[in-house]
Amino acid sequence: MTAKIARGWKQLGFLPYRDNVFVLSPTSLVLEEQRGRLRRRLVELGAAWSATTRA
């Protein structure tokens, strides 16, 4: 489970520091880019769910 959580943090741009501590560079744009992707994916999932509940 810890490895899965670590992968999630890394996808958002956080870097492993030590002892399961992750840090984010204040100059990194990865977080903003990934947040945009996650928001778009959430919208897609919501639309797909709405389409199936109407059918």
All heavy atoms as atom14 arrays in JSON, in Angstrom:
{
  "sequence": "MTAKIARGWKQLGFLPYRDNVFVLSPTSLVLEEQRGRLRRRLVELGAAWSATTRA",
  "atom14_mask": [
    [1, 1, 1, 1, 1, 1, 1, 1, 0, 0, 0, 0, 0, 0],
    [1, 1, 1, 1, 1, 1, 1, 0, 0, 0, 0, 0, 0, 0],
    [1, 1, 1, 1, 1, 0, 0, 0, 0, 0, 0, 0, 0, 0],
    [1, 1, 1, 1, 1, 1, 1, 1, 1, 0, 0, 0, 0, 0],
    [1, 1, 1, 1, 1, 1, 1, 1, 0, 0, 0, 0, 0, 0],
    [1, 1, 1, 1, 1, 0, 0, 0, 0, 0, 0, 0, 0, 0],
    [1, 1, 1, 1, 1, 1, 1, 1, 1, 1, 1, 0, 0, 0],
    [1, 1, 1, 1, 0, 0, 0, 0, 0, 0, 0, 0, 0, 0],
    [1, 1, 1, 1, 1, 1, 1, 1, 1, 1, 1, 1, 1, 1],
    [1, 1, 1, 1, 1, 1, 1, 1, 1, 0, 0, 0, 0, 0],
    [1, 1, 1, 1, 1, 1, 1, 1, 1, 0, 0, 0, 0, 0],
    [1, 1, 1, 1, 1, 1, 1, 1, 0, 0, 0, 0, 0, 0],
    [1, 1, 1, 1, 0, 0, 0, 0, 0, 0, 0, 0, 0, 0],
    [1, 1, 1, 1, 1, 1, 1, 1, 1, 1, 1, 0, 0, 0],
    [1, 1, 1, 1, 1, 1, 1, 1, 0, 0, 0, 0, 0, 0],
    [1, 1, 1, 1, 1, 1, 1, 0, 0, 0, 0, 0, 0, 0],
    [1, 1, 1, 1, 1, 1, 1, 1, 1, 1, 1, 1, 0, 0],
    [1, 1, 1, 1, 1, 1, 1, 1, 1, 1, 1, 0, 0, 0],
    [1, 1, 1, 1, 1, 1, 1, 1, 0, 0, 0, 0, 0, 0],
    [1, 1, 1, 1, 1, 1, 1, 1, 0, 0, 0, 0, 0, 0],
    [1, 1, 1, 1, 1, 1, 1, 0, 0, 0, 0, 0, 0, 0],
    [1, 1, 1, 1, 1, 1, 1, 1, 1, 1, 1, 0, 0, 0],
    [1, 1, 1, 1, 1, 1, 1, 0, 0, 0, 0, 0, 0, 0],
    [1, 1, 1, 1, 1, 1, 1, 1, 0, 0, 0, 0, 0, 0],
    [1, 1, 1, 1, 1, 1, 0, 0, 0, 0, 0, 0, 0, 0],
    [1, 1, 1, 1, 1, 1, 1, 0, 0, 0, 0, 0, 0, 0],
    [1, 1, 1, 1, 1, 1, 1, 0, 0, 0, 0, 0, 0, 0],
    [1, 1, 1, 1, 1, 1, 0, 0, 0, 0, 0, 0, 0, 0],
    [1, 1, 1, 1, 1, 1, 1, 1, 0, 0, 0, 0, 0, 0],
    [1, 1, 1, 1, 1, 1, 1, 0, 0, 0, 0, 0, 0, 0],
    [1, 1, 1, 1, 1, 1, 1, 1, 0, 0, 0, 0, 0, 0],
    [1, 1, 1, 1, 1, 1, 1, 1, 1, 0, 0, 0, 0, 0],
    [1, 1, 1, 1, 1, 1, 1, 1, 1, 0, 0, 0, 0, 0],
    [1, 1, 1, 1, 1, 1, 1, 1, 1, 0, 0, 0, 0, 0],
    [1, 1, 1, 1, 1, 1, 1, 1, 1, 1, 1, 0, 0, 0],
    [1, 1, 1, 1, 0, 0, 0, 0, 0, 0, 0, 0, 0, 0],
    [1, 1, 1, 1, 1, 1, 1, 1, 1, 1, 1, 0, 0, 0],
    [1, 1, 1, 1, 1, 1, 1, 1, 0, 0, 0, 0, 0, 0],
    [1, 1, 1, 1, 1, 1, 1, 1, 1, 1, 1, 0, 0, 0],
    [1, 1, 1, 1, 1, 1, 1, 1, 1, 1, 1, 0, 0, 0],
    [1, 1, 1, 1, 1, 1, 1, 1, 1, 1, 1, 0, 0, 0],
    [1, 1, 1, 1, 1, 1, 1, 1, 0, 0, 0, 0, 0, 0],
    [1, 1, 1, 1, 1, 1, 1, 0, 0, 0, 0, 0, 0, 0],
    [1, 1, 1, 1, 1, 1, 1, 1, 1, 0, 0, 0, 0, 0],
    [1, 1, 1, 1, 1, 1, 1, 1, 0, 0, 0, 0, 0, 0],
    [1, 1, 1, 1, 0, 0, 0, 0, 0, 0, 0, 0, 0, 0],
    [1, 1, 1, 1, 1, 0, 0, 0, 0, 0, 0, 0, 0, 0],
    [1, 1, 1, 1, 1, 0, 0, 0, 0, 0, 0, 0, 0, 0],
    [1, 1, 1, 1, 1, 1, 1, 1, 1, 1, 1, 1, 1, 1],
    [1, 1, 1, 1, 1, 1, 0, 0, 0, 0, 0, 0, 0, 0],
    [1, 1, 1, 1, 1, 0, 0, 0, 0, 0, 0, 0, 0, 0],
    [1, 1, 1, 1, 1, 1, 1, 0, 0, 0, 0, 0, 0, 0],
    [1, 1, 1, 1, 1, 1, 1, 0, 0, 0, 0, 0, 0, 0],
    [1, 1, 1, 1, 1, 1, 1, 1, 1, 1, 1, 0, 0, 0],
    [1, 1, 1, 1, 1, 0, 0, 0, 0, 0, 0, 0, 0, 0]
  ],
  "atom14_positions": [
    [[0.82, -1.18, 0.0], [0.0, 0.0, 0.0], [0.87, 1.26, 0.0], [0.55, 2.23, -0.68], [-0.93, -0.04, 1.22], [-1.91, 1.09, 1.21], [-2.84, 1.12, -0.3], [-4.43, 1.43, 0.24], [0.0, 0.0, 0.0], [0.0, 0.0, 0.0], [0.0, 0.0, 0.0], [0.0, 0.0, 0.0], [0.0, 0.0, 0.0], [0.0, 0.0, 0.0]],
    [[1.94, 1.21, 0.74], [2.84, 2.37, 0.8], [3.4, 2.68, -0.58], [3.51, 3.86, -0.97], [3.98, 2.1, 1.79], [3.42, 1.81, 3.07], [4.89, 3.3, 1.91], [0.0, 0.0, 0.0], [0.0, 0.0, 0.0], [0.0, 0.0, 0.0], [0.0, 0.0, 0.0], [0.0, 0.0, 0.0], [0.0, 0.0, 0.0], [0.0, 0.0, 0.0]],
    [[3.74, 1.63, -1.34], [4.3, 1.84, -2.68], [3.26, 2.49, -3.6], [3.6, 3.35, -4.42], [4.77, 0.52, -3.27], [0.0, 0.0, 0.0], [0.0, 0.0, 0.0], [0.0, 0.0, 0.0], [0.0, 0.0, 0.0], [0.0, 0.0, 0.0], [0.0, 0.0, 0.0], [0.0, 0.0, 0.0], [0.0, 0.0, 0.0], [0.0, 0.0, 0.0]],
    [[2.01, 2.1, -3.46], [0.94, 2.67, -4.29], [0.75, 4.16, -3.96], [0.59, 4.99, -4.86], [-0.35, 1.9, -4.05], [-1.42, 2.2, -5.05], [-2.6, 1.26, -4.87], [-3.59, 1.44, -5.99], [-4.7, 0.49, -5.91], [0.0, 0.0, 0.0], [0.0, 0.0, 0.0], [0.0, 0.0, 0.0], [0.0, 0.0, 0.0], [0.0, 0.0, 0.0]],
    [[0.78, 4.5, -2.7], [0.66, 5.9, -2.29], [1.86, 6.7, -2.8], [1.71, 7.81, -3.31], [0.54, 6.01, -0.75], [-0.79, 5.4, -0.3], [0.66, 7.45, -0.29], [-0.91, 5.21, 1.19], [0.0, 0.0, 0.0], [0.0, 0.0, 0.0], [0.0, 0.0, 0.0], [0.0, 0.0, 0.0], [0.0, 0.0, 0.0], [0.0, 0.0, 0.0]],
    [[3.06, 6.11, -2.71], [4.26, 6.79, -3.19], [4.16, 7.06, -4.69], [4.54, 8.14, -5.16], [5.5, 5.94, -2.88], [0.0, 0.0, 0.0], [0.0, 0.0, 0.0], [0.0, 0.0, 0.0], [0.0, 0.0, 0.0], [0.0, 0.0, 0.0], [0.0, 0.0, 0.0], [0.0, 0.0, 0.0], [0.0, 0.0, 0.0], [0.0, 0.0, 0.0]],
    [[3.63, 6.11, -5.47], [3.45, 6.33, -6.9], [2.51, 7.49, -7.16], [2.73, 8.3, -8.06], [2.93, 5.06, -7.58], [3.99, 4.04, -7.88], [3.49, 2.96, -8.82], [2.24, 2.31, -8.43], [2.15, 1.27, -7.61], [3.24, 0.74, -7.1], [0.99, 0.76, -7.3], [0.0, 0.0, 0.0], [0.0, 0.0, 0.0], [0.0, 0.0, 0.0]],
    [[1.46, 7.59, -6.37], [0.52, 8.7, -6.52], [1.18, 10.04, -6.27], [0.99, 10.99, -7.02], [0.0, 0.0, 0.0], [0.0, 0.0, 0.0], [0.0, 0.0, 0.0], [0.0, 0.0, 0.0], [0.0, 0.0, 0.0], [0.0, 0.0, 0.0], [0.0, 0.0, 0.0], [0.0, 0.0, 0.0], [0.0, 0.0, 0.0], [0.0, 0.0, 0.0]],
    [[1.99, 10.13, -5.21], [2.7, 11.38, -4.91], [3.66, 11.72, -6.03], [3.78, 12.87, -6.44], [3.45, 11.28, -3.59], [2.59, 11.39, -2.38], [2.45, 10.46, -1.4], [1.74, 12.48, -2.01], [1.56, 10.91, -0.45], [1.12, 12.14, -0.8], [1.43, 13.71, -2.59], [0.23, 12.99, -0.15], [0.54, 14.55, -1.95], [-0.05, 14.19, -0.75]],
    [[4.38, 10.71, -6.54], [5.34, 10.94, -7.62], [4.65, 11.43, -8.88], [5.17, 12.28, -9.6], [6.14, 9.67, -7.9], [7.15, 9.36, -6.83], [7.88, 8.07, -7.14], [8.83, 7.69, -6.04], [9.52, 6.41, -6.33], [0.0, 0.0, 0.0], [0.0, 0.0, 0.0], [0.0, 0.0, 0.0], [0.0, 0.0, 0.0], [0.0, 0.0, 0.0]],
    [[3.46, 10.91, -9.17], [2.72, 11.35, -10.35], [2.35, 12.82, -10.26], [2.21, 13.49, -11.28], [1.44, 10.53, -10.53], [1.69, 9.14, -11.05], [0.41, 8.35, -11.19], [-0.62, 8.69, -10.6], [0.47, 7.29, -11.95], [0.0, 0.0, 0.0], [0.0, 0.0, 0.0], [0.0, 0.0, 0.0], [0.0, 0.0, 0.0], [0.0, 0.0, 0.0]],
    [[2.19, 13.32, -9.06], [1.84, 14.72, -8.88], [3.07, 15.63, -8.82], [2.93, 16.84, -8.7], [1.02, 14.9, -7.6], [-0.37, 14.27, -7.64], [-1.03, 14.38, -6.28], [-1.22, 14.92, -8.71], [0.0, 0.0, 0.0], [0.0, 0.0, 0.0], [0.0, 0.0, 0.0], [0.0, 0.0, 0.0], [0.0, 0.0, 0.0], [0.0, 0.0, 0.0]],
    [[4.26, 15.04, -8.91], [5.46, 15.85, -8.94], [6.25, 15.88, -7.65], [7.29, 16.54, -7.57], [0.0, 0.0, 0.0], [0.0, 0.0, 0.0], [0.0, 0.0, 0.0], [0.0, 0.0, 0.0], [0.0, 0.0, 0.0], [0.0, 0.0, 0.0], [0.0, 0.0, 0.0], [0.0, 0.0, 0.0], [0.0, 0.0, 0.0], [0.0, 0.0, 0.0]],
    [[5.76, 15.2, -6.63], [6.5, 15.15, -5.37], [7.68, 14.2, -5.53], [7.6, 13.19, -6.23], [5.6, 14.65, -4.23], [4.6, 15.67, -3.78], [3.42, 15.87, -4.48], [4.83, 16.43, -2.65], [2.49, 16.81, -4.07], [3.91, 17.37, -2.22], [2.74, 17.55, -2.94], [0.0, 0.0, 0.0], [0.0, 0.0, 0.0], [0.0, 0.0, 0.0]],
    [[8.79, 14.52, -4.88], [9.99, 13.7, -4.94], [10.26, 13.08, -3.58], [10.07, 13.73, -2.55], [11.19, 14.55, -5.36], [11.06, 15.24, -6.72], [12.24, 16.18, -6.93], [10.99, 14.21, -7.82], [0.0, 0.0, 0.0], [0.0, 0.0, 0.0], [0.0, 0.0, 0.0], [0.0, 0.0, 0.0], [0.0, 0.0, 0.0], [0.0, 0.0, 0.0]],
    [[10.71, 11.81, -3.57], [11.02, 11.18, -2.27], [12.19, 11.89, -1.6], [13.18, 12.24, -2.25], [11.38, 9.75, -2.65], [11.59, 9.72, -4.11], [10.94, 10.93, -4.69], [0.0, 0.0, 0.0], [0.0, 0.0, 0.0], [0.0, 0.0, 0.0], [0.0, 0.0, 0.0], [0.0, 0.0, 0.0], [0.0, 0.0, 0.0], [0.0, 0.0, 0.0]],
    [[12.05, 12.13, -0.32], [13.1, 12.79, 0.44], [13.79, 11.75, 1.32], [14.91, 11.37, 1.08], [12.5, 13.93, 1.25], [13.49, 14.67, 2.12], [14.58, 15.32, 1.56], [13.33, 14.72, 3.49], [15.48, 15.99, 2.35], [14.23, 15.39, 4.29], [15.3, 16.02, 3.72], [16.19, 16.68, 4.51], [0.0, 0.0, 0.0], [0.0, 0.0, 0.0]],
    [[13.09, 11.27, 2.34], [13.59, 10.17, 3.17], [12.48, 9.68, 4.08], [11.54, 10.43, 4.39], [14.81, 10.58, 3.97], [14.55, 11.62, 5.02], [15.81, 11.87, 5.82], [16.1, 13.29, 5.76], [16.44, 14.0, 6.81], [16.58, 13.46, 7.98], [16.67, 15.28, 6.68], [0.0, 0.0, 0.0], [0.0, 0.0, 0.0], [0.0, 0.0, 0.0]],
    [[12.56, 8.43, 4.46], [11.6, 7.82, 5.39], [10.15, 8.09, 5.0], [9.33, 8.54, 5.81], [11.84, 8.31, 6.82], [13.22, 7.94, 7.33], [13.73, 6.87, 6.93], [13.79, 8.71, 8.12], [0.0, 0.0, 0.0], [0.0, 0.0, 0.0], [0.0, 0.0, 0.0], [0.0, 0.0, 0.0], [0.0, 0.0, 0.0], [0.0, 0.0, 0.0]],
    [[9.82, 7.84, 3.74], [8.46, 8.03, 3.23], [7.98, 9.47, 3.31], [6.78, 9.75, 3.4], [7.46, 7.1, 3.93], [7.73, 5.66, 3.59], [8.05, 5.34, 2.44], [7.61, 4.78, 4.56], [0.0, 0.0, 0.0], [0.0, 0.0, 0.0], [0.0, 0.0, 0.0], [0.0, 0.0, 0.0], [0.0, 0.0, 0.0], [0.0, 0.0, 0.0]],
    [[8.9, 10.4, 3.27], [8.57, 11.83, 3.21], [8.8, 12.3, 1.79], [9.83, 12.0, 1.18], [9.45, 12.65, 4.19], [9.22, 14.13, 4.01], [9.16, 12.23, 5.62], [0.0, 0.0, 0.0], [0.0, 0.0, 0.0], [0.0, 0.0, 0.0], [0.0, 0.0, 0.0], [0.0, 0.0, 0.0], [0.0, 0.0, 0.0], [0.0, 0.0, 0.0]],
    [[7.83, 13.02, 1.25], [7.94, 13.54, -0.1], [7.91, 15.05, -0.06], [7.22, 15.64, 0.77], [6.77, 13.02, -0.96], [6.92, 11.57, -1.33], [6.61, 10.57, -0.43], [7.38, 11.21, -2.58], [6.76, 9.25, -0.76], [7.54, 9.88, -2.93], [7.22, 8.89, -2.02], [0.0, 0.0, 0.0], [0.0, 0.0, 0.0], [0.0, 0.0, 0.0]],
    [[8.66, 15.67, -0.96], [8.71, 17.12, -1.03], [8.36, 17.56, -2.45], [8.52, 16.82, -3.4], [10.09, 17.69, -0.62], [10.38, 17.4, 0.84], [11.18, 17.13, -1.49], [0.0, 0.0, 0.0], [0.0, 0.0, 0.0], [0.0, 0.0, 0.0], [0.0, 0.0, 0.0], [0.0, 0.0, 0.0], [0.0, 0.0, 0.0], [0.0, 0.0, 0.0]],
    [[7.88, 18.77, -2.56], [7.53, 19.35, -3.84], [8.33, 20.62, -4.05], [8.33, 21.5, -3.19], [6.03, 19.68, -3.89], [5.51, 20.28, -5.19], [5.64, 19.27, -6.33], [4.07, 20.7, -5.02], [0.0, 0.0, 0.0], [0.0, 0.0, 0.0], [0.0, 0.0, 0.0], [0.0, 0.0, 0.0], [0.0, 0.0, 0.0], [0.0, 0.0, 0.0]],
    [[9.0, 20.69, -5.17], [9.77, 21.89, -5.48], [8.81, 23.04, -5.74], [7.85, 22.9, -6.5], [10.63, 21.65, -6.72], [11.18, 22.86, -7.17], [0.0, 0.0, 0.0], [0.0, 0.0, 0.0], [0.0, 0.0, 0.0], [0.0, 0.0, 0.0], [0.0, 0.0, 0.0], [0.0, 0.0, 0.0], [0.0, 0.0, 0.0], [0.0, 0.0, 0.0]],
    [[9.04, 24.19, -5.13], [8.15, 25.33, -5.37], [8.21, 25.86, -6.79], [7.32, 26.57, -7.23], [8.63, 26.38, -4.37], [9.98, 25.95, -3.94], [10.09, 24.47, -4.18], [0.0, 0.0, 0.0], [0.0, 0.0, 0.0], [0.0, 0.0, 0.0], [0.0, 0.0, 0.0], [0.0, 0.0, 0.0], [0.0, 0.0, 0.0], [0.0, 0.0, 0.0]],
    [[9.24, 25.48, -7.54], [9.35, 25.93, -8.93], [8.82, 24.92, -9.93], [8.77, 25.19, -11.13], [10.82, 26.25, -9.27], [11.61, 25.06, -9.12], [11.36, 27.34, -8.38], [0.0, 0.0, 0.0], [0.0, 0.0, 0.0], [0.0, 0.0, 0.0], [0.0, 0.0, 0.0], [0.0, 0.0, 0.0], [0.0, 0.0, 0.0], [0.0, 0.0, 0.0]],
    [[8.4, 23.76, -9.44], [7.93, 22.7, -10.32], [6.53, 23.01, -10.84], [5.65, 23.43, -10.1], [7.9, 21.37, -9.58], [7.32, 20.38, -10.38], [0.0, 0.0, 0.0], [0.0, 0.0, 0.0], [0.0, 0.0, 0.0], [0.0, 0.0, 0.0], [0.0, 0.0, 0.0], [0.0, 0.0, 0.0], [0.0, 0.0, 0.0], [0.0, 0.0, 0.0]],
    [[6.32, 22.8, -12.13], [5.01, 22.98, -12.73], [4.27, 21.66, -12.88], [3.13, 21.64, -13.35], [5.16, 23.65, -14.1], [5.75, 25.05, -14.07], [5.91, 25.58, -15.49], [4.89, 25.99, -13.26], [0.0, 0.0, 0.0], [0.0, 0.0, 0.0], [0.0, 0.0, 0.0], [0.0, 0.0, 0.0], [0.0, 0.0, 0.0], [0.0, 0.0, 0.0]],
    [[4.9, 20.57, -12.47], [4.31, 19.24, -12.64], [2.98, 19.15, -11.9], [2.01, 18.62, -12.42], [5.28, 18.14, -12.16], [4.63, 16.77, -12.2], [6.53, 18.16, -13.0], [0.0, 0.0, 0.0], [0.0, 0.0, 0.0], [0.0, 0.0, 0.0], [0.0, 0.0, 0.0], [0.0, 0.0, 0.0], [0.0, 0.0, 0.0], [0.0, 0.0, 0.0]],
    [[2.91, 19.67, -10.69], [1.68, 19.59, -9.9], [0.52, 20.24, -10.64], [-0.56, 19.66, -10.75], [1.86, 20.22, -8.52], [0.63, 20.19, -7.62], [0.19, 18.76, -7.35], [0.91, 20.9, -6.32], [0.0, 0.0, 0.0], [0.0, 0.0, 0.0], [0.0, 0.0, 0.0], [0.0, 0.0, 0.0], [0.0, 0.0, 0.0], [0.0, 0.0, 0.0]],
    [[0.73, 21.42, -11.16], [-0.35, 22.12, -11.89], [-0.76, 21.35, -13.14], [-1.94, 21.24, -13.45], [0.08, 23.54, -12.25], [0.17, 24.46, -11.06], [-1.14, 24.55, -10.28], [-2.21, 24.66, -10.89], [-1.07, 24.51, -9.04], [0.0, 0.0, 0.0], [0.0, 0.0, 0.0], [0.0, 0.0, 0.0], [0.0, 0.0, 0.0], [0.0, 0.0, 0.0]],
    [[0.21, 20.81, -13.85], [-0.09, 20.03, -15.05], [-0.89, 18.78, -14.7], [-1.89, 18.46, -15.35], [1.2, 19.64, -15.76], [1.96, 20.81, -16.36], [3.37, 20.45, -16.79], [3.77, 19.28, -16.63], [4.07, 21.34, -17.29], [0.0, 0.0, 0.0], [0.0, 0.0, 0.0], [0.0, 0.0, 0.0], [0.0, 0.0, 0.0], [0.0, 0.0, 0.0]],
    [[-0.48, 18.09, -13.66], [-1.16, 16.87, -13.26], [-2.55, 17.17, -12.7], [-3.48, 16.41, -12.93], [-0.33, 16.09, -12.23], [0.92, 15.48, -12.8], [0.63, 14.47, -13.9], [-0.4, 13.83, -13.93], [1.54, 14.36, -14.84], [0.0, 0.0, 0.0], [0.0, 0.0, 0.0], [0.0, 0.0, 0.0], [0.0, 0.0, 0.0], [0.0, 0.0, 0.0]],
    [[-2.68, 18.26, -11.99], [-4.01, 18.64, -11.48], [-4.96, 18.88, -12.64], [-6.13, 18.48, -12.58], [-3.92, 19.88, -10.59], [-3.39, 19.57, -9.23], [-3.23, 20.79, -8.37], [-4.42, 21.62, -8.33], [-4.47, 22.81, -7.81], [-3.4, 23.35, -7.28], [-5.58, 23.5, -7.8], [0.0, 0.0, 0.0], [0.0, 0.0, 0.0], [0.0, 0.0, 0.0]],
    [[-4.48, 19.53, -13.7], [-5.31, 19.74, -14.88], [-5.73, 18.43, -15.51], [-6.9, 18.25, -15.88], [0.0, 0.0, 0.0], [0.0, 0.0, 0.0], [0.0, 0.0, 0.0], [0.0, 0.0, 0.0], [0.0, 0.0, 0.0], [0.0, 0.0, 0.0], [0.0, 0.0, 0.0], [0.0, 0.0, 0.0], [0.0, 0.0, 0.0], [0.0, 0.0, 0.0]],
    [[-4.8, 17.49, -15.61], [-5.12, 16.17, -16.16], [-6.14, 15.44, -15.29], [-7.06, 14.82, -15.8], [-3.86, 15.34, -16.3], [-2.98, 15.78, -17.43], [-1.8, 14.84, -17.61], [-0.9, 15.41, -18.59], [0.4, 15.44, -18.47], [0.99, 14.93, -17.42], [1.15, 15.99, -19.42], [0.0, 0.0, 0.0], [0.0, 0.0, 0.0], [0.0, 0.0, 0.0]],
    [[-5.93, 15.5, -13.98], [-6.86, 14.84, -13.08], [-8.26, 15.45, -13.17], [-9.27, 14.74, -13.14], [-6.35, 14.9, -11.64], [-5.13, 14.03, -11.33], [-4.59, 14.36, -9.94], [-5.47, 12.56, -11.44], [0.0, 0.0, 0.0], [0.0, 0.0, 0.0], [0.0, 0.0, 0.0], [0.0, 0.0, 0.0], [0.0, 0.0, 0.0], [0.0, 0.0, 0.0]],
    [[-8.33, 16.77, -13.28], [-9.64, 17.43, -13.41], [-10.34, 17.0, -14.7], [-11.54, 16.73, -14.7], [-9.46, 18.95, -13.4], [-9.24, 19.51, -12.04], [-9.28, 21.04, -12.08], [-8.99, 21.56, -10.78], [-7.97, 22.34, -10.49], [-7.13, 22.69, -11.43], [-7.77, 22.76, -9.27], [0.0, 0.0, 0.0], [0.0, 0.0, 0.0], [0.0, 0.0, 0.0]],
    [[-9.59, 16.97, -15.82], [-10.18, 16.54, -17.09], [-10.67, 15.1, -17.0], [-11.76, 14.77, -17.47], [-9.18, 16.69, -18.23], [-8.97, 18.14, -18.65], [-8.16, 18.27, -19.91], [-6.79, 17.78, -19.77], [-5.78, 18.49, -19.27], [-5.98, 19.73, -18.84], [-4.57, 17.98, -19.19], [0.0, 0.0, 0.0], [0.0, 0.0, 0.0], [0.0, 0.0, 0.0]],
    [[-9.88, 14.25, -16.36], [-10.28, 12.83, -16.21], [-11.54, 12.72, -15.36], [-12.44, 11.93, -15.66], [-9.12, 12.04, -15.58], [-9.41, 10.59, -15.4], [-9.5, 9.87, -16.74], [-9.74, 8.46, -16.51], [-10.64, 7.76, -17.17], [-11.33, 8.29, -18.14], [-10.82, 6.5, -16.9], [0.0, 0.0, 0.0], [0.0, 0.0, 0.0], [0.0, 0.0, 0.0]],
    [[-11.64, 13.51, -14.33], [-12.82, 13.49, -13.48], [-14.06, 13.93, -14.25], [-15.13, 13.34, -14.13], [-12.62, 14.39, -12.25], [-13.74, 14.42, -11.23], [-14.03, 13.03, -10.69], [-13.4, 15.37, -10.11], [0.0, 0.0, 0.0], [0.0, 0.0, 0.0], [0.0, 0.0, 0.0], [0.0, 0.0, 0.0], [0.0, 0.0, 0.0], [0.0, 0.0, 0.0]],
    [[-13.92, 14.94, -15.09], [-15.02, 15.4, -15.92], [-15.44, 14.28, -16.89], [-16.63, 14.01, -17.07], [-14.65, 16.68, -16.69], [-15.66, 17.01, -17.76], [-14.52, 17.85, -15.71], [0.0, 0.0, 0.0], [0.0, 0.0, 0.0], [0.0, 0.0, 0.0], [0.0, 0.0, 0.0], [0.0, 0.0, 0.0], [0.0, 0.0, 0.0], [0.0, 0.0, 0.0]],
    [[-14.46, 13.61, -17.49], [-14.75, 12.5, -18.41], [-15.49, 11.38, -17.69], [-16.46, 10.84, -18.21], [-13.46, 11.95, -19.02], [-12.77, 12.9, -19.97], [-11.38, 12.41, -20.34], [-10.94, 11.34, -19.85], [-10.71, 13.12, -21.11], [0.0, 0.0, 0.0], [0.0, 0.0, 0.0], [0.0, 0.0, 0.0], [0.0, 0.0, 0.0], [0.0, 0.0, 0.0]],
    [[-15.02, 11.03, -16.5], [-15.67, 9.96, -15.74], [-17.09, 10.36, -15.35], [-18.01, 9.54, -15.41], [-14.85, 9.62, -14.49], [-13.54, 8.9, -14.74], [-12.74, 8.81, -13.44], [-13.77, 7.53, -15.32], [0.0, 0.0, 0.0], [0.0, 0.0, 0.0], [0.0, 0.0, 0.0], [0.0, 0.0, 0.0], [0.0, 0.0, 0.0], [0.0, 0.0, 0.0]],
    [[-17.27, 11.61, -14.96], [-18.61, 12.08, -14.61], [-19.56, 12.04, -15.79], [-20.71, 11.63, -15.67], [0.0, 0.0, 0.0], [0.0, 0.0, 0.0], [0.0, 0.0, 0.0], [0.0, 0.0, 0.0], [0.0, 0.0, 0.0], [0.0, 0.0, 0.0], [0.0, 0.0, 0.0], [0.0, 0.0, 0.0], [0.0, 0.0, 0.0], [0.0, 0.0, 0.0]],
    [[-19.07, 12.43, -16.95], [-19.89, 12.39, -18.17], [-20.24, 10.95, -18.54], [-21.38, 10.66, -18.92], [-19.16, 13.08, -19.32], [0.0, 0.0, 0.0], [0.0, 0.0, 0.0], [0.0, 0.0, 0.0], [0.0, 0.0, 0.0], [0.0, 0.0, 0.0], [0.0, 0.0, 0.0], [0.0, 0.0, 0.0], [0.0, 0.0, 0.0], [0.0, 0.0, 0.0]],
    [[-19.27, 10.05, -18.44], [-19.52, 8.65, -18.76], [-20.54, 8.06, -17.79], [-21.45, 7.32, -18.19], [-18.22, 7.86, -18.71], [0.0, 0.0, 0.0], [0.0, 0.0, 0.0], [0.0, 0.0, 0.0], [0.0, 0.0, 0.0], [0.0, 0.0, 0.0], [0.0, 0.0, 0.0], [0.0, 0.0, 0.0], [0.0, 0.0, 0.0], [0.0, 0.0, 0.0]],
    [[-20.43, 8.4, -16.53], [-21.37, 7.89, -15.52], [-22.77, 8.43, -15.79], [-23.75, 7.7, -15.75], [-20.9, 8.28, -14.13], [-21.82, 7.78, -13.07], [-21.88, 6.52, -12.55], [-22.85, 8.53, -12.4], [-22.86, 6.44, -11.61], [-23.48, 7.67, -11.5], [-23.28, 9.84, -12.49], [-24.52, 8.07, -10.68], [-24.3, 10.25, -11.68], [-24.92, 9.37, -10.79]],
    [[-22.86, 9.72, -16.1], [-24.16, 10.32, -16.42], [-24.81, 9.66, -17.62], [-26.01, 9.41, -17.63], [-24.02, 11.82, -16.68], [-23.64, 12.48, -15.5], [0.0, 0.0, 0.0], [0.0, 0.0, 0.0], [0.0, 0.0, 0.0], [0.0, 0.0, 0.0], [0.0, 0.0, 0.0], [0.0, 0.0, 0.0], [0.0, 0.0, 0.0], [0.0, 0.0, 0.0]],
    [[-24.0, 9.36, -18.62], [-24.53, 8.72, -19.85], [-25.06, 7.33, -19.54], [-26.09, 6.93, -20.09], [-23.44, 8.66, -20.91], [0.0, 0.0, 0.0], [0.0, 0.0, 0.0], [0.0, 0.0, 0.0], [0.0, 0.0, 0.0], [0.0, 0.0, 0.0], [0.0, 0.0, 0.0], [0.0, 0.0, 0.0], [0.0, 0.0, 0.0], [0.0, 0.0, 0.0]],
    [[-24.41, 6.59, -18.65], [-24.88, 5.24, -18.35], [-26.12, 5.26, -17.47], [-26.94, 4.36, -17.56], [-23.78, 4.4, -17.67], [-23.39, 5.03, -16.46], [-22.59, 4.22, -18.58], [0.0, 0.0, 0.0], [0.0, 0.0, 0.0], [0.0, 0.0, 0.0], [0.0, 0.0, 0.0], [0.0, 0.0, 0.0], [0.0, 0.0, 0.0], [0.0, 0.0, 0.0]],
    [[-26.26, 6.27, -16.62], [-27.44, 6.32, -15.75], [-28.68, 6.76, -16.51], [-29.8, 6.46, -16.11], [-27.22, 7.25, -14.55], [-26.89, 8.57, -15.01], [-26.11, 6.73, -13.66], [0.0, 0.0, 0.0], [0.0, 0.0, 0.0], [0.0, 0.0, 0.0], [0.0, 0.0, 0.0], [0.0, 0.0, 0.0], [0.0, 0.0, 0.0], [0.0, 0.0, 0.0]],
    [[-28.5, 7.46, -17.64], [-29.63, 7.89, -18.46], [-30.14, 6.77, -19.35], [-31.28, 6.79, -19.78], [-29.24, 9.08, -19.33], [-29.09, 10.35, -18.57], [-28.89, 11.51, -19.53], [-28.06, 12.49, -18.84], [-27.04, 13.1, -19.37], [-26.69, 12.88, -20.61], [-26.34, 13.96, -18.68], [0.0, 0.0, 0.0], [0.0, 0.0, 0.0], [0.0, 0.0, 0.0]],
    [[-29.27, 5.83, -19.67], [-29.63, 4.77, -20.62], [-30.54, 3.73, -19.99], [-30.81, 3.59, -18.9], [-28.37, 4.1, -21.14], [0.0, 0.0, 0.0], [0.0, 0.0, 0.0], [0.0, 0.0, 0.0], [0.0, 0.0, 0.0], [0.0, 0.0, 0.0], [0.0, 0.0, 0.0], [0.0, 0.0, 0.0], [0.0, 0.0, 0.0], [0.0, 0.0, 0.0]]
  ]
}
